[in-house]
Amino acid sequence: MNVWLGLVIGLLWLLATRTLKATAGTLPVTTAGQLEIIRAKYDLPALAVVVVKDGAICDRAAVGVRKWGAAALVTTNDLFHIGSCTKSMTATLTAMLIEAGQLRWDTTVAEVFPEWKGIMDRQYENVTVQQLLTQRSGLATHPPAAAWAKAWQKRVPPRNSAANFSKLF
């Protein structure tokens, strides 16, 4: 979930930057100040962002309160529930990567993860980005229950969990 949270927050940052450009001249210098403008404009209890560049966190900020009517302020260590928007966020971010020339609609899983070739099930090596996004890849809706049990027993670390999980089978 941390990866998705980072992606969602990154996209919110991009959207916020566009919103803020429209109000140029009244912008605070800090990231927190920029977030506060957006939080107030959309009447949100809280808003947070992490800015990642070249794989390193270069800025982070959080503004607002944890709960409407409460005094406890939100922090950059708080976890946010992102709701049911991962499919649309994934599609949007993927389209941005395609537009930037970093992916193609016909890019395969094996092209993105060459180190998995020969490890992953061969039927998935030629699955494309388009097939994944249109749910036409042939992937099972839910992994077998035994897969989760095996991952738990092996204590698959969350970092690179997809790669580690795929090596279990």
Secondary structure, 3 states (H helix, E strand, C coil): CHHHHHHHHHHHHHHHHHHHHHCCCCCCCCHHHHHHHHHHHCCCCEEEEEEEECCEEEEEEEEEECCCCCCCECCCCCCCCCCCCHHHHHHHHHHHHHHCCCCCCCCEHHHHCHHHCCCCCHHHCCCEHHHHHCCCCCCCCCCCHHHHHHHHHHCCCCCCHHHHHHCCC
